Amino acid sequence: MISVEDPEVHLHPLMLNSLWGLIDRLPAQKILTTNCPDLLSAIPLRSLRRMVRSRRGRARLFQVPRGGMSRDEMRRIAYHLRVRRGSALFMRYWLLVEGETEFWLLPEAARAMDLDLLAEGVDFLEFAQCGLESLATLANHLGIGWHLLADGDAAGQVYAERARPLASVGWGAVSVLRARDVEQCFWDSGYEHVFRQAAGLGPRPRRKEKPRDVIRLAVKRLSKPGLALVLGQAMASPGSPGVPEELERLLREAVLVARCGLVVGPE
């Protein structure tokens, strides 16, 4: 048996590409610890073990069991998560979001609340490419807490229904916005003036003007990342309406779970 602690230390990034191939050829059982996402992405998923220490100091070991995920799920996880977002496997809590708007806007909301989510072990993952079920199943196997934030429209309701069975058997939770999407959530929470300014419109609504038209125009003029930055600045400014209540509750719960290690369950 060979035990190696952090084999990536002091290695140039280009050497990491061949590091696992060298270790894998060693004629012995191998136990590695690593803090390197690049090395982690090269190791077969079923060989990974995630160790979590509970509040009482007891350690639990999590892994993907044989047959726990389909070949297609493993492929999508390998490409969309392990290769492109390998650091997520080191996190304690995943916030699963539908699209680009939430991905850019929710971190701005966290900053307005003085929360450093990455330092707390909380990360955002878009599930459109990787698949909602794939991410939730992997999180359940590895003991990672997760929370799906779904829009209040018809598509969001479908996502929520698909996620609830996985949440009930694992470490997950599901929230559905009262508004049809996160932009509408901000509009309803007192940020109409920000959308109007971003859309290049005056402060007073025109006749027959609909909120969705203003939101679409704001996104078209600034792009979704640009609009998220503008809303983030507005949230942090004095006298602002603050972070919408639904989003604030979601973010604070994620940080609380990540800090307390509640995902390891009863002892």
N, C-alpha and C positions, 0 to 999 in steps of 0.2 A: 504494500500500500504506500502511495506517495501522497503527501499532503503539501499543498503549495498555498501560501498566503499572498494574495495580491500580486500575481506574476507580472502584471502590466507595469509595475512601478519602475520608473526610470527608463522605460522604453519609448523610443520615438513612435509616433502614431503609425508610421508606415510599417513598423515591425509587428504591429498588432494583427495585421492581416494574416501573418503566417504563424502567430503564436499558438493558436489552438491546434493547428495542424501538427505542430511539433509536440505539444503536450499529449495529444490524442494518440500518438504513435508510441508513447512510453508503455512498455510491457508490464503494466501493473494497474491495480485499482487506484483511481485518482480522486482526491478530494480537493477542490479549489474554493477559495473565497476571492471575491473580486468586487471592486467598486467601479468597474469600467463597462459602460453600455456596449462599446464596440466588441469587447471580448465576450460579453454575455450573449450578444446576438449570434455569435458563431457556434455556441454550444447547443446541442440538440435540446429542444424544449422539454422533453421528458427526462432529461438528465438534470434539470434545474431543481434546486430545493430552496425554498424561501423560509427562513427561520424568523419567527416573530416572538418577541419577549412580552409577556403579559404584564399587567400592573403589579402582579405579585412576584414577578421575577421568573416565572416559569416559561420555558421555551416550547413553542410548538412548531412542527415542521410541516410545510405544505408543498405539494407537488401536483402535476397533472397526471392522473392515473392512466393506466393503459386503457385505451378505448374511451377516454374521457372527452376527447374532441375528435371530430371527423378530419379526414385528410384535407378537405377544402378549408375548414376552419384553421387548421395548422398552417396552411399555405398563406392565408390572408393575414394571420397573426404574424407570421415570419416576415412578410414584406411590409405591411402597413404599420406594424407596431415595433417589432424587435429590431429591424434594420433601420427604420426611419425615426422611431421614437423609443429607443432602447432604455432611456433613463426612466420611462414610466414604470418599468418593472421594479424600480427601487422605491417607488412611492407607496404611501400607506393608504391613499384614498384617491379614487378616480371620479371626476365629474364628467359624465357622458353627455355630450351636447350634439344637437342635430347638425349645425352648420357653422359657416364662417363667422356669422354675426356674433353668436354666443362665444365662440372661441376667442374673438378679439375683445368683446365687450365685458364679459364677466371678470377677466383679470383687472380691467380698469375699475370695475366696481369694487373688487377686493382692495386695490390700492387706495381707493377713496375711503375704505374702512380701516386703513392702516394694517392690512393683513398681507403678509408675505407668504403666499400659498406654497410656493416651491420649497421654502425653508420649513414649512409645516408638513411637507410630504404630501401635498395635494396637487394634482395635475388635471388639466382639461384634455379630453380625448374626443375628437369627432368620430362618430361611429358609422358615417355614411359609407366609407370605403371598406373598412375592416369588418363591419357587420355588428349590429347591436348584440345579438346572441353570442357571437364569438367573444367579444370583449367581456360581457357579463359572466359567461361560463369560465373564461380564463381567470377572472378576478375571484370568482367563487373557489376555484381549485387552489389558487395561490394565497387565499386569505387576505385579499385586498378589498377594502370597503369600496363601494361604488354607489353613485346616485345619478339616476337618469333625470335630466331636466327636459321635458317635452313641451312643445308648443300646445296651445289650446285649440288648434284647428283639428280637422279630421285626421290628417296624417299623424299629428302628435298623439292623438288618442289611440291610434293603432300601435304606435311605438310603445306607449304606456302599457297597453294590454299584453304586448309581447314580452315586456320586461318584468311584469309583476310575478309571473310564476318563477322566474329565475331569482327574483329578490326574496321570495318566500322561502327558498331552499338554501340560500347563500348569505352573502354579506351586503345585500343591496337595498336600495330604496328608490322610490319613483315619485316625482313631483310633476304635475301638469299645471302650466300657467293658466291663470284665469283669462288672460288676453290671448289673442290668436297667435302672437309670436312675441319675441323679446323686444322688438322695436315698439310694438303697440303697448307693451307693458310699460316702457319708459314714457311713451306719450301720455298714457293714462295716469302716470305718477307725477305729472307736473312738468314734463320736459317738452311740451309742444313748441315753446319758443325756440328751443335749440334746433328742432327739426326744421322749423320755418326759416330760421337764419341759415342753416346748412343748405336748404333748398333755394336760397336766394329770394325768398318771399318776404313781404312786409309783415309787421306784427299782428295785423288784423286779418282774420279769415275772409276770403272772397266768397261770394254767393255760390252755393252748391259745391263748395270745395270739400273734399273728403280727406280724412286723416291718412288713408292709405295712399292717396295720390301725393300728398306732401312727403310721406316717408319714402316712397319710391323715388321721388325727385331728389331728395337729400342723399339717398344711396347712390343714385346715378351721378350726382355732382362730386361727391367726396369719396366714393367707394366705401365698402363696409368697414375696412380697417380705419379709414379716415374718419368716418362717422363715429366709430367706437372711441377714437381718440378725443373727438370733440365732446362727446357725452361724458367721457372720463374726466375731462377738464371741468365740465359743468358740474359734475357730482362733487368734485373737490373744492369748488369755489364757495366763498362765504354766502350764506343765505340760500343755498340750493335746496331743492326738495330732498336731497340725499339719495341713498341707494333704495330702489323699490323694495318694499317690505318682503315680498316673496323671495327675491334674490338675496337679500341680507340674511334671511333666516337660513336659506340653503348654504350659503358660504360659512356662516358661523357654525352650523351643524357639522359641516365637513371638517373644519379646523378642530372642533371639539373631539370628534371621533378620531382624527389622526393623532391628536395629542395624547388622548387617553388610551389608545390601543384597544378600543372596544370591539374591534373586528375579530379578536381572537375568541370571543364568546365566553360562556361560563367555564369556570375551572372546577 
